[in-house]
Amino acid sequence: MGKRREASGYSLVIGVDKPAGMTSHDVVDRIRRIYGERRVGHTGTLDPAATGALAVCVGPATRLDRFLVGHRKEYEFTVVFGAATDTDDAQGRVIEQLPVPVSVGNEAAVRAYFDSQLGTQHQRPPAYSAIKVNGKKSYAEARRGNVIELALRPIEIYKLDLVGFEQTEDMVSWCVRAEVSAGTYVRSIARDAGLAFGTCAHVGSLRRLRSGSLAVEDCLTLDEIERNPHTSALDPLTLLNRRILFAGDGQANDVAHGRPLVIDNRQLVAFDAHTIGAYNSSCTSGFFLDETPVSAGEQIGIVADNKLIAIYEYDASCAVFKSACGFATGVNRGFDIYRR
């Protein structure tokens, strides 16, 4: 765009519908070129073969990264039975093949198994993952032939739905839709399903339908973003999963100087896609007054001049909100404030 990469002037969040065959870092590199901005980061890795929702922060908005992670994820994927791979997906090398029992194709048995998997549990991540052990990434060590058995990690599975079966003479697969906690590996879900049914399995295809509040329907392809970079921004307030203060002039001035704020909870609003138009401004569509009492450690977004200017956190010991993160130029709320 003719601007120096370090001074593009952009500060925004975009939703990318990641294509298969690209790493999440490849997506970041492409966005850097599109916006001419060095400061770009994504908020949740997708495997190269996976597609779907990926939030990407551009410019000073990269400081939002840590506030946009840790949310629930929703996926649709296939589980292919009868073959295990070293990566637990279709891109890996087949390391084991076993007969597929008839129970794999029994809908009642599958649904009963899904019911047994709901809730909190401990999951072993795939050896080919980005988890670091002693400063080394597990997947890098696995490629060198040093396969690390990673420690179990706490996760939660909120929903497992069987969308359908596919069965041929030599292959059986499930199509599954799942809602899971952050840190859950779908490849491990597939691997463990194979073990539970007395065979082996891997992920055939994987698409992320939702990451926190970001739905894949709200995302754009990289080509679409390149054609219209100026109009591709999302409203970060819809992604934060936090209450919001639309600051007056005095409050905005205090925020600009990093001062603590005394905020009446009756000033706070929350976002809900089902309440579009419930608040009193077109640029706050989907927001409603939320007078729930504030709680210790609660974080809120601060908006002024239609930009996100800070994240504040409640300090119960002195009953004030204190700055947790500020954005000198603000984060753009998007040119089409609400596109759903």
C-alpha positions in Angstrom: 0.0 0.0 0.0 3.0 2.2 -0.3 3.3 2.9 3.4 6.2 1.8 5.7 5.3 -1.5 7.4 6.0 -0.1 10.8 3.7 2.9 10.3 0.6 1.7 8.4 -1.9 3.5 10.6 -4.1 0.5 10.9 -5.4 -0.7 14.2 -8.1 -3.3 13.7 -9.2 -6.9 14.1 -10.2 -9.0 11.1 -11.8 -12.5 10.8 -10.1 -14.7 8.3 -11.6 -17.9 6.9 -8.4 -19.8 6.8 -7.9 -22.0 3.7 -6.5 -25.5 3.8 -2.8 -25.8 3.1 -1.7 -22.6 5.0 -0.3 -22.4 8.5 -1.7 -19.7 10.8 1.7 -18.0 10.4 1.3 -18.0 6.6 -2.0 -16.2 7.2 -0.2 -13.6 9.3 2.4 -13.1 6.7 -0.2 -12.6 4.0 -2.1 -10.0 6.2 1.2 -8.2 6.8 1.7 -7.8 3.0 -1.9 -6.7 2.5 -1.9 -4.0 5.2 1.8 -3.1 5.0 2.0 -3.6 8.7 4.7 -5.5 10.6 2.6 -5.9 13.8 0.2 -8.7 13.0 -0.8 -11.6 15.2 -3.4 -14.4 15.3 -5.4 -15.5 18.3 -5.5 -19.2 18.0 -3.5 -21.7 15.9 -5.2 -23.8 13.3 -3.4 -26.8 11.8 -2.3 -26.3 8.2 -4.9 -28.7 6.8 -7.7 -27.1 8.9 -10.0 -24.3 7.6 -12.2 -21.8 9.3 -12.5 -19.0 11.8 -9.2 -17.2 12.7 -9.1 -13.8 14.4 -6.1 -11.7 13.3 -5.1 -8.4 15.0 -3.3 -5.7 13.0 -1.2 -2.8 14.2 -1.6 -1.6 17.9 -4.6 -3.9 18.1 -2.1 -6.8 18.5 -2.2 -5.8 22.2 -5.7 -7.3 22.2 -4.3 -10.8 21.6 -4.3 -11.9 25.2 -7.9 -10.8 25.7 -9.2 -12.8 22.7 -7.8 -16.2 23.7 -9.1 -18.8 26.1 -12.6 -19.0 24.7 -14.7 -22.0 23.6 -14.2 -23.3 20.1 -16.7 -25.1 17.8 -15.6 -27.5 15.1 -16.9 -29.8 12.4 -14.6 -32.7 11.5 -14.5 -36.2 10.3 -13.1 -39.2 12.2 -11.7 -41.9 9.9 -11.4 -45.3 11.4 -9.0 -48.2 10.7 -5.8 -46.2 10.3 -3.6 -44.3 12.8 -1.1 -41.7 11.6 1.9 -40.2 13.4 0.2 -36.8 13.3 -3.3 -38.0 14.2 -4.6 -36.5 11.0 -4.7 -37.3 7.3 -1.5 -35.4 6.6 0.6 -37.9 8.6 2.3 -41.2 7.9 0.1 -44.3 8.5 1.7 -46.1 11.4 -1.0 -48.7 12.2 -4.0 -50.3 10.5 -6.6 -52.3 12.3 -10.0 -53.9 11.5 -13.0 -51.6 12.2 -15.6 -53.3 14.5 -19.3 -53.0 13.5 -20.0 -50.9 16.7 -18.3 -48.0 14.9 -21.3 -47.8 12.6 -23.9 -48.3 15.3 -25.6 -44.9 15.9 -26.8 -45.8 19.4 -23.3 -46.9 20.4 -21.7 -43.8 19.0 -24.1 -41.5 20.8 -23.6 -43.3 24.0 -19.9 -42.9 23.7 -20.3 -39.2 23.0 -22.4 -38.8 26.1 -19.7 -40.4 28.1 -17.1 -37.9 26.9 -19.0 -34.7 27.9 -17.6 -32.7 30.8 -14.2 -32.1 32.2 -11.4 -34.6 31.7 -7.7 -34.9 31.0 -6.5 -35.2 27.4 -3.1 -36.1 26.0 -2.1 -33.7 23.2 -0.8 -35.1 19.9 3.0 -35.5 19.6 2.9 -33.2 16.6 1.7 -30.1 18.4 3.2 -26.7 19.2 3.4 -27.4 23.0 6.9 -26.7 24.3 8.9 -29.1 26.5 12.1 -27.8 27.9 11.9 -24.9 25.4 11.5 -27.2 22.4 8.3 -27.5 20.3 6.9 -31.0 20.4 6.3 -31.2 16.7 9.9 -30.2 15.9 11.2 -32.9 18.1 8.9 -35.5 16.6 10.1 -34.6 13.1 13.6 -35.3 14.3 12.5 -38.8 15.5 12.3 -37.8 19.2 8.6 -38.3 19.9 7.7 -36.8 23.3 4.8 -38.2 25.2 3.1 -35.1 26.4 1.6 -34.7 29.8 -2.2 -34.9 30.2 -3.9 -31.5 30.1 -7.3 -30.5 31.6 -10.0 -29.8 29.0 -13.8 -29.7 28.8 -16.1 -31.0 26.1 -19.4 -29.2 26.1 -21.1 -30.8 23.1 -20.5 -33.8 20.7 -23.0 -34.3 18.0 -23.0 -37.0 15.3 -23.8 -35.3 12.0 -23.6 -38.5 10.0 -21.7 -41.6 8.9 -19.8 -42.4 5.7 -19.2 -46.0 5.0 -17.5 -47.7 2.0 -16.1 -51.2 1.5 -12.8 -50.4 3.2 -13.5 -47.2 5.3 -15.9 -45.9 8.0 -16.0 -42.3 9.2 -18.0 -40.1 11.4 -18.9 -36.5 10.7 -18.9 -34.8 14.1 -19.7 -31.3 15.4 -18.1 -30.5 18.8 -17.9 -27.5 21.2 -14.8 -27.6 23.4 -12.7 -25.6 25.8 -9.6 -23.8 24.7 -6.6 -26.1 24.5 -8.6 -29.1 23.4 -7.1 -31.1 20.5 -9.7 -32.5 18.0 -7.0 -34.8 16.7 -6.8 -36.3 20.2 -10.6 -36.7 20.3 -10.4 -38.7 17.1 -7.4 -40.8 18.3 -9.1 -41.6 21.6 -12.4 -42.5 19.8 -10.5 -45.2 17.8 -9.0 -46.6 21.0 -12.4 -46.6 22.7 -13.9 -48.7 19.9 -11.0 -51.2 19.8 -9.4 -49.9 16.6 -7.5 -46.8 15.6 -8.6 -43.5 14.0 -7.4 -40.1 12.8 -9.0 -36.8 11.7 -9.8 -36.6 8.0 -11.0 -33.0 7.7 -11.4 -30.2 10.2 -13.2 -26.8 10.1 -13.4 -24.3 12.9 -16.9 -22.9 12.9 -16.5 -20.6 15.9 -13.8 -19.2 18.1 -15.3 -17.5 21.1 -17.7 -15.0 19.6 -16.2 -15.1 16.1 -18.3 -17.2 13.8 -16.9 -18.4 10.4 -19.9 -16.6 8.8 -18.4 -13.3 9.9 -15.0 -14.2 8.4 -13.6 -13.3 5.0 -11.3 -15.1 2.7 -7.8 -13.7 2.2 -8.6 -12.7 -1.4 -11.7 -10.8 -0.2 -9.6 -9.0 2.4 -7.0 -8.1 -0.2 -9.7 -6.7 -2.5 -11.2 -4.6 0.3 -8.7 -4.1 3.1 -10.2 -0.8 4.3 -13.7 -2.4 4.9 -12.7 -5.8 6.4 -12.5 -4.8 10.1 -14.7 -6.5 12.7 -16.0 -4.7 15.8 -13.7 -5.9 18.6 -16.4 -5.3 21.2 -18.3 -8.3 19.8 -15.3 -10.5 20.3 -14.2 -9.5 23.8 -16.9 -11.3 25.8 -16.6 -8.5 28.4 -18.9 -5.7 29.4 -18.3 -2.3 27.9 -18.3 1.3 29.0 -19.1 4.0 26.4 -17.0 6.7 28.1 -17.9 10.4 28.4 -15.4 13.1 27.7 -14.1 13.3 31.3 -13.8 9.5 31.6 -12.0 9.3 28.2 -9.5 11.9 29.4 -8.8 9.9 32.5 -8.3 6.8 30.4 -5.9 8.6 28.1 -3.8 9.4 31.2 -4.1 5.9 32.7 -6.1 7.1 35.7 -8.3 4.7 37.7 -12.1 5.0 37.2 -15.0 4.8 39.5 -17.8 3.3 37.4 -21.4 2.8 38.3 -22.4 -0.7 37.1 -25.5 1.0 35.6 -23.3 2.5 33.0 -22.1 -0.9 31.6 -23.5 -2.6 28.6 -23.0 -6.1 27.2 -23.2 -7.6 23.7 -25.8 -10.1 22.6 -26.4 -10.8 18.9 -30.1 -11.4 19.7 -30.7 -7.9 21.0 -29.7 -5.9 17.9 -31.3 -2.5 18.1 -32.0 -2.8 21.8 -29.6 0.0 22.8 -30.0 3.6 21.7 -27.5 4.0 18.9 -26.9 2.4 15.5 -23.2 2.1 16.3 -24.0 0.2 19.5 -26.4 -2.3 17.8 -26.6 -5.6 19.7 -25.7 -4.0 23.1 -27.9 -3.8 26.1 -27.6 -2.4 29.6 -26.2 -4.9 32.0 -26.5 -3.8 35.7 -24.9 -6.9 37.2 -22.8 -5.9 40.1 -19.1 -5.7 39.3 -16.8 -8.5 40.6 -13.2 -8.6 41.7 -10.8 -8.9 38.7 -13.6 -8.2 36.2 -12.3 -6.7 32.9 -14.3 -4.2 30.8 -13.7 -2.5 27.5 -13.6 1.3 27.3 -14.9 3.0 24.1 -14.6 6.6 23.1 -15.0 8.3 19.7 -16.3 4.9 18.5 -12.9 3.2 19.1 -11.9 0.7 21.8 -9.3 2.8 23.8 -8.5 0.5 26.8 -9.2 -2.6 28.8 -9.8 -1.8 32.5 -9.8 -4.3 35.4 -11.7 -3.9 38.7 -9.7 -3.7 41.9 -12.1 -4.7 44.7 -9.6 -3.6 47.4 -10.1 0.0 46.5 -13.4 -0.2 44.5 -12.0 1.3 41.3 -11.2 0.1 37.8 -7.5 0.3 36.8 -5.9 0.2 33.4 -4.9 -3.3 32.2 -4.1 -2.3 28.6 -4.4 1.0 26.6 -4.5 1.7 22.9 -3.0 5.2 22.2 -4.7 5.3 18.7 -7.7 3.2 19.6 -8.8 0.0 17.9 -11.1 0.6 14.9 -14.7 -0.7 15.5 -15.1 -1.6 11.8 -16.6 0.1 8.9 -19.7 -2.1 9.0 -20.2 -2.3 12.7 -22.3 -5.4 12.7 -22.4 -7.7 9.7 -24.3 -10.8 10.9 
